[in-house]
Amino acid sequence: MIQDEIKVSTQTLQWKCIESKIESKRLLYGRFAISPFRKGQANTVGIAMRRALLNEIEGASITYAKIKKVKHEYSTIIGLQESIHDILINLKEIILKSESFEPQKAYISVLGPKKITAQDIQGPSCIKIIDNTQYIATLNKEILLEIELNIEKDRGYRIENLQKSQEGLFPIDAVFMPIRNANYSVHSFESEKKIKEILFLEIWTDGSLTPKEALYEASRNLIDLFIPLINSEKKEKNFGIEKTNDSNMPFFPFQSVSLDIEKMTKDVAFKHIFIDQLELPARAYNCLKKVNVHTIADLLNYSEDDLIKIKNFGKKSVEQVLEALKKRFSIQLSKTKKNIT
């Protein structure tokens, strides 16, 4: 029976990975079961999760290549088997993982004759190449090929205008989508004379993250999308909007609802939102990680004075954190608080 594939609880939602396989370095598969839902809930969650998986998860991609001694995309180099256009297409296919929110530079410097693969890309430690065997080009003669690559982290697609390319610098259409595909299905079963539902999620990734990591990331991003709405209701309460009661509208105890939402936000939601969502510069991000600040909830334990006392964390970094918190979550840290120990 389908309901027997996972441990069904009538009290709390549970999930389990029921199938996982590595089809190749660039294709990982996972199938997950989530249950129990009330009738109709599984479909709602399934639609949201699929959209979040396909559209809300960040990936890394090469956004442009700078090739020495090359003037335009359709140039040919004696001793180079491929055209520049073919090399750009091959670079577009390279699967990368970036731990930085800032653009990073990587380089290819190869003396032929040689078959050039992703293994020949030299970059910072925050950039990981998923499949070193991915083909780039072949040098048939003793010539030097030097390419500078720009690697960025983003979401979705970015279509570049080739007309904007400068001499030797070629923009590349970037695909920042680590999720290859995502499907879901819903199955019903009876529990305690009530109809319950199981949601099955299938996730295929490009290898830069596992299906399990993708499930976590999509869930966090969905929570992140709704946080501003929660804060908007809190702002309405502060402005006294709850005191107005249209004769055609039912009255609700806004204060108790707002307090419950605020408590849920601090005690639950922020514990599952990582500081990655703030998209901080590398310096501020790394300093916070070193003092074990991993989530927004961790960060809310700090005041402005506490932050500036962190080693290598300057005034500019504090301003960047404050701006990001205000922009993303409408949160303002207190200026002074008991120091973190």
Secondary structure by P-SEA (a helix, b strand, c coil): cccccccccccbbbbbbcccccccccbbbbbbbbcccccaaaaaaaaaaaaaaacccccccccccccccccccccccccccccaaaaaaaaaacccccccccbbbbbbbbcccccccccccccccccccccccccccccccbbbbbbbbbbbbbccbbbbcccccccccccccccccccccccbbbbbbbcccbbbbbbbbbbbccccccaaaaaaaaaaaaaaaaaaaaaaaaaaaaacccccccccccccaaaaaaaaaaaaaaaccccccccccccccaaaaaaaaaaccccaaaaaaccaaaaaacccccaaaaaaaaaaaaacccbbbbccccccc
